[in-house]
């Protein structure tokens, strides 16, 4: 008998004064309906700073804020306190007032550098408008926005920018299809010391850009920063299933990846790029990205490779000697695709993008092949153990709060099929990129 379909969840934000403190604020996720009862997924903040997620069922007549706060306190009590290194890794103070003080050059504050935000899009003006509204509300003191219209079929995106965002957003057109090509075009048009990239299906937290870019001011050897991605909606079974098996989130502990000090718990480093972050929430020091050669235009959505553009860039920057930092303080809310076919396409694309990026890395950086071969035995053993844990026990929404839904074997098969396709897709995309056209 098939398992029951996952039920929809409301999404909320819960801000506490401390791990055992009172509720400071409770609200629906950006753009979401008021949270009254039923199953609820909540981001837990500690004085504004993302700290955990919880899922709970709010009974009729029960106060959602207090019900979820009780679960959050239990969750936080089981979480080990951050180390001194993790505390130092957080470069932004907790309160909103202190965050704004940083951007105003108050004593001891970290001033984020001039930043350009690049948003690649294709025929999605409604979601793009939602994303741009959130980007224009950022508390960063010095930034601009570049929209790259990738291989457009209509003038809808150009018309939207001219009608609603003239003078506030720069419009650039890139006729070569592919996310990496669009990102390279956006980077060339940008003037920021730091280049931030996000997608047209996100809503950015008001402090996202400051949190994502302030670390560059504190660490001159930093080449890339990634941030936290949480679901904006969990209204369909496909959305819930994707998030219950990890979604795009990388947890709530800040982490620094240094090529001079490879992490002991990642035997395939730096080839474990999927753990570093995702393309919907990443920023690069412009000089570091240029030194690394930019994005490989034969990777990414819109090419035969199907993905891998962000993973390739992460490894390229690390291979150039720069450090990469993950910070959960930099938050965007992502609108997951909502149908089963979308999820099937995503599973196949994940597999294809993974092997396409590895192929791209070895083709463009053959000197890394000995390092990959040396790490492969331990890496395969680590991957088998991780897969066994996921397939055997299920997994929860980030935060290990216990929402379990079996991952359909069909999606695993699609992902493996995608992995077989990745190198072939990359080869086709390279040929197409040289000819300046899309492969059939």
N, C-alpha and C positions, 0 to 999 in steps of 0.2 A: 504494500500500500504506500502511495506517495505521501511524504510528510506534508503537513498543512503549510500553506503559503504564509510567508512572514506577514505579520500585521503592520499597518502603518504606525508611525510614531510622530508625535509632535516634537518640535525642537525648541529648546529654551536655553537661556543663559542665566546662571546662578552665580552671584558674586558674594563671597563670604569675607568677613573681616579677618579670618584666620582659619587654620584647620579645624578648630573647635569653636570658632566665633559665630556671631550672629549674622543673619542675612543682611547684606547691604543693598542688594538690588536683585530683582527677578523680572525677566522679560522674555518675550518670544525672540527667536532668532531673527536676524534682519529680514524684513519683508514677510515674515510668517504670521499666521493667525494667533490670537490670544490663546495661551495655554490654560486649559480649565481642568482637564482630567484625562483618564485613559493612560495609554503607554506614552512615556515621555523620555526622550534622549536629551540630556542636559550637559552643556559645557560648564564646568565648575571653574570659577575664577577666584583667586585670592587677592583681594584689593585690586581687581582689574586684570591680574596676570593669569593667563590660562594655566591650569594646574592638573585637570583630570576630566574625564567624562563619566557619567553614570546613566543608567537606564532604570526607570522605575514605573510602577503603575500607580496612578493617583486615583483614589476612590472618589465616588460622588460625594460632594460636600467637604472634601478634604482640601486643606490649603496646599496648593502645588509647591509653593516655595519651601514650606516647612517639611513637607514629605520628602522632597528631593534633597533638602539640606541635611536631613538625618542620614540619608544614603551617602551623601558626599562626605560627611564627617567620618563615617565608617570606612569609606574608601581611602580617605586621606590618612586615617590612622594606620592603615596597612601599608602605606607607602613610606619607604625609608626617606628621611630628610636628605636634602641635597648636600653634597660634599662642599668643602670650601672652594674647590675648583669650579664646581657647577655654579656656585653663587657668584664667583668672579666672572663666569662666562656670561651671566646675565648683565648686559651693559645698560639696561634701562630701568629706572626705579619704578616701584609698583603703582603709585597713585597717578591718576590722570593729571593732576596739578603738577606733580614732579616731572611727568613726561613732557608737559608743555614747557616747564622751566628749562629742560635740557635744550629744546629747540631755540630758546631765547637767550642762550649763552649765559645762563646763571652760573655762579661759581661751582666748579666741579662737574658741570654738565658736559655731555658728549654731543657735539654738533654733527649731525649726519651730513655727508657731502652732497653736492649738487647731483641730482639723480634724474634720469630719464626713464619713464615707465613705457615699455613697449607692449602693445596688445595686438596680436595677430588675429584676424577675424575673416570669416567668409560667409556671407549671406545670412547673418543672424543679427539684424539691427535691433531687435527688441532686447535680447539678452545683452548685447553690447551696450545699449543705453543704460541698462541697470548697472553694469560693471563700471561704466564711465562715471555715473553719478557717485558711486562709492569712492572712486579714485580721486575725483575732484574734491571730496570731503576730507582728504588726508590731512593730518596735523604736521606733516613734514614741512620744513621751512623753505625749501628750495627745490622744486621739481617741475618737470614738464611731462606731457603725455604724447606719445606717437602711436597712432593707429595704422596698422598695415593691412590693407585690403588685399587679400591673397587670391589671385586668379578669379576675380569677381565675374559673375554672369550678368549681374544687374548693377545699377547705380545706387542701390538702396543704402549702402554704407556711406558712400560719398555724400549722398543727399542728407543723411542723418547728421553727419558732422557739420555740413554747411548750415543746416537749419537750426540745430540745437546746441552746437559746441564750437561755433566759429570763434576764433581768437583764443580758445582755451585748449583745444586739442589739435595737433597737427595730423593731417591725413597724408598717407603715402600709399601708392599702389605698387604691388609686386605681381606681375603676371605669371611668373614661374610658380607652379603649384608646389606646396610643401611648407610645413611649419618652420623647418630650419631655414629655408630660403627667405621666408617672411621675416624671421628673427634677424637674419643677417642684414636685410634691407632696413629694418627698424634700427638696428645698432648703428648702421652707417649714417642714418638720418639724425641720430640723437646727439646731444651735446653734453650729456652728463658724465661726470667722473665715474659714476656708478650707473650701470644699466640694470633695471629691474624688469622682469618679465612675468606677465600673468595672462590668464585666458579670458575670453569674452563671456564665460559662463560662471564667473565668480562674483561675490560681493566682498569687498575688502573691508576689514575692520578699520576704523578711523586711524588707529595707530600702526597699521600694518607697515607702511613704507618707512616710517621712522625706525621701528624695531628691526626691519630687514636690513637697513643701510647703516645705522649707527655703528655696528661692529667694524665696518671698514675704517672708520676714523680712529678706532682704538688699536687696530692691528694692521700695520702696513704690509704684512706678508699674506694677508687674507685675499684670496682670489674669488671666492664664491660664498654666498650665504643662502640657505634655504629656510623655509618656514612651515608652519602648521597649516594643514588643509582639513577642514571639517565639513560634513554634509550640510547643505542649506535646506534640503528637504529629504524626508524619508517617508514618502507617501505611497510608493509602489513596492511590490515584492522585489523587483530588480534593484531598486535603490537600497533597500534594507539588506538584501543579500550581499551586495557589493561592500557595504560598510561593515557588515558583521564579519567579513573576512579581511578586514584591514583598511579598505578604502584607500585613501591617499595619505593618511596620517602617519607620522613617524614618531609619535609619542610626545611626552611632556618634559623630557630631560634634555637640556641643551648639550650639544656635543661638538667637539672640535676634531676634525680629521686632518692629520698632518702627515704628508708623505715621508717626512724624515723620521716619524715615529709611528709606524703602522699599528693599528689597533689589534691586540691579541685575539679578540673575539670575532674577528672577521678574516678568516684564513685566505680569502680570495682578494682582499684589499689590494689595489683600488678598484678591482673589477666588480665589486659589490655595489655598483652605482645606484641600484634601485633603492638601497637603504639610505642614501644621502638626502633625498628629497624628490620633488616632482616639478615639472615644468610650469605648473600653474602658480608656483610661488618660489621664485628664485631670483637672485641678483648676482651680478658679476662686476668686479672692478674692470672698467673698460679696457685698461691697458693689459690686464691679465687675459681677458677674452681674446683680444687681438693677438697677443703673443702665442696663445694656444691655437690660433688659426680660425677662431669663430666656430659656428655650427657647421656640421657637415650637411650640405644641401641635399645629399642623397638619403637623408634620414628624416623621420618625422611623419606625422599625419599628413595625408595628401600626396604621399609618394608610395611607390610599390613596397618600400621598407615598412610602412605602416606605423612607425614610431621610432623611439630610441634617440631622438635629437637631444633631449635634455641629458640622458645618461652619457651620451658621447661627450657633451660639453663638460660635465662634471669630471670625467676621467681625464680629459684633455687639460683642464686647468690644474688638476692635481699632478699630472705628469710633467707639467711645466714648472713644478716646484712650489706652487701656491697652496695655501691651506684652505679648507672648506669648513664652514660652521653651520650647524643646524640650530635654529632658535625657535622654540615654540611661542615666543612672544609675538612673532610676526604671523598673524592669523588671516586667512581668507576662508570664506564659506563657498563651497563648490556645489553647483547644481548638477548632480549626477544625472546621467541619461536614465529615462524612466521606463523603457520597455525591455522585454526579454531579448528581443533581437539586438537592441543596443548593447546589452550585457554580453551576448554572444560575440558581437563584433569586438567588444572591448577585450574579452578574454583572448581571442585570436590575435588582436593587435598587441597585447602585452607580450605574448610569446614571440611574435615576429619582431617587435621592437627590441626585445632583449638580445636576440642573436644577431639582428642587424647592427645594433650598436657595437657589439663585440667584434663583428666582422669589420665595421668601419674603423674601429680602434686599431685593429691589427693591420689593416690595409694602409692606413695613414701613419701608423706608428709601429712599424714592424719590430723595432727594438724592444717593444714590450712583450713579444712572444715568449722569450725565455722565462720572464717573470710569471706569465700566465701558466705556462707548462709546469713550472716549479710549484705553483700553488694549487694546481688542479686536483691532486689526490685528496688533500685535506678539504678542499672546497667542495668536492663531490660528496664526501662523507658528511659534511656539515649540511649540505642541501638535502640529502636523503633523510637525515634526522629531522630537519625542519618540516619537510613534506609529510613525513610519517606522523608528526605531532598534529599537523593541521588536518590531514585526512582522517586520522583516527579519533580525534577528540573534538573536532570542530574548533571554533574560535569565537571570540567575542568582538563586539564593537570596541575600538581603542579604549583602553582603560580597564580591560579584563572584568567587565561588570556582568558577564554571564549570559548575554544574549547569544544563543547558539542556533545556527541554521546549517544543515548539511550543505556542503558545496557540491553541486551536481557533478557527477562524473563526466557528463557531456561537456561541461565547461573546461574541465581539466584536459580532456582530449583535444578540445579546440585550441587550448593554450599550447599543448605539445605540437599540434599541427602547425601552429603559427611559428614555433621555434624552428621547425624544419624549413619553413618558407623564408625566414628572415634573411639568411645569406643570399638566397636567390633574388629576393625582393630588393636587397641592397644593390646587388650587381645590376639589376634592371634599372634601378633609380639612378645609379651612377652614369649609365649609358644615356638615359633620358636627360640628365642634368647637363651632360656634355653637348647633347644635341639641342638643348633648350626647349624640350617638349615633354609632355606627360606620356609614360608608357601605356600601351593598350593592355 
